[in-house]
Structure formats: C-alpha cells, structure tokens
Amino acid sequence: MRTFDELIAEAAAADVSGWDFSWLDGRATEERPPWGYARLLAERLGTVGSAVDLDTGGGEVVAEAPRLPARMAVTETWPPNAERARRLLGPRGAEVYEPQPGGPLPFPDGSFELVTSRHPIKPDWPEISRILQPGGHYFAQHVGGESARALSEFFLGPLPDEVSGRDPEVERRDAEQAGLTVVELRTFRARMEFFDVGAVVWILRRCVWWLPDFTVEKYHEDLVRMDRIIRDTGSFEAHATRHLIDAVR
C-alpha cells in the first residue's frame, strides 16, 4: 500500500462531481440492494410519456435507461453536476433545471406521470405530490438515516439515538400527509468496507452530509488513526441503509 501522504494527496485532488463512484473501484465496496433500482427505473421510464428525476447528480442513473419518455426532465442544485447532466442527457432531449435548494420545483401542478430520485438530499413531499398527475407515481431509492454511522462516529464520537427524518416509516407518514399513498416500501442494510484511507477521504468529500465540516487538515490526526487501523486489519467497516419507495398520487 502507498504511504499515508500519497493516499491523502490523491484523494484530496480527485474529482467528486456527479454520482460516478468508479474512483472507489478496488478501494471500497458496498453491498447493493437486491431490487436493482437502476433496472427498475429504466423499466418505468420506458412506459410513461413524462418524467422528472430529482437531485439527479450528473444524470448517470437516468442515462442507463435505454429509452426515455417523450418529456424527460431532471433537477440538480449543484452547478457542476447540472452541467455534467446537460452533457450526458442533453443530446437525448432531456431538460435540465437548477432550482434553488429548498425552494419550489420549477414545474406547474400535475406536470409528470412519474417523479423519481436516487438518494435525494431531502424529499419535499408536498412539492412531489403537487407536480405529479393524479394516478402518477413517485418511485425512488432513499438513503436511510443510519447510513455510515460507524464512519461518522469514528470522527465525532458516539451520536445520539434519535428517529431521523430519513427513517422509512417517518417518510411514509410524511408522504401520506402530502396526499400520496405508499404502495411499496422495502428496506436493506448493506455492508461497506474501505480498504485505504484515501477511499475514506474521497467518500467524505462526496457525501458531505456524513461529516459536514470535514477537511483533511481538521481531521488529520483521526485520518492517521484510520490509516493505521486499515493497515492492521485490512479494512474499515460500516453499514449503509437504503429503502425503495413507490407512492401514488
């Protein structure tokens, strides 16, 4: 394995835009949910006339679909990701929108048959319900509130046990309060392993909500400790939670 300084420098300089996690190939692993969200999404996109993908990242998951609806839109609040989505999906006729974080979605009521999202930042249930046509579906894979808890606690110490807004049952309640009916809700707990400290730095730069104030400088001593653990044991282990949700208006 390369030195600590080499691994840190490489990870600190690497591109973290979009939702392409191939930089971690061979350096980290995460079990995938058994349902295969990208495949299911592609199937649904091929059967509707209009759809919007929220918090699309660089549009990578939508781009896997062989067929897109006649009207395909995506939203992304981070400009580098939005530009990436334009390059990837624009040639296929998709519209790319950049709404203000936390603001209303830029679409009239009842605009879409299908609203989707893979790992949204925070689903805005009233807005999702508003832009769906009657009988339309919201179909998404969400990140659970306990994801990567062991990784966060390594740097922050024990975190309080509390019900997160990302809890699947809380999200079911919030969706139904917004006028949706949840017709399917499936959960999965996945094992994560990091095989070098550079992989940890990269994922903390990409998934900023796990450690919002993360910088290499601030957490240098903790990263040294992490590097020692990985060299001694072979990996650092954590777990991710995912849930698949299908709701109809």
DAGI-V647916 format. One record per helix or strand of 2 or more residues. SS is the DSSP state (a for helix, b for strand). FROM is the first residue (numbers start at 1). TO is the last residue. If there is no record, write none. Layout:
SS	FROM	TO
SS	FROM	TO
This chain:
a	4	13
a	22	24
b	28	30
a	37	45
b	50	53
a	60	63
b	71	75
a	79	92
b	95	97
b	112	118
a	125	131
b	132	143
a	149	156
a	168	177
b	181	194
a	197	206
a	208	210
a	220	233
b	236	248
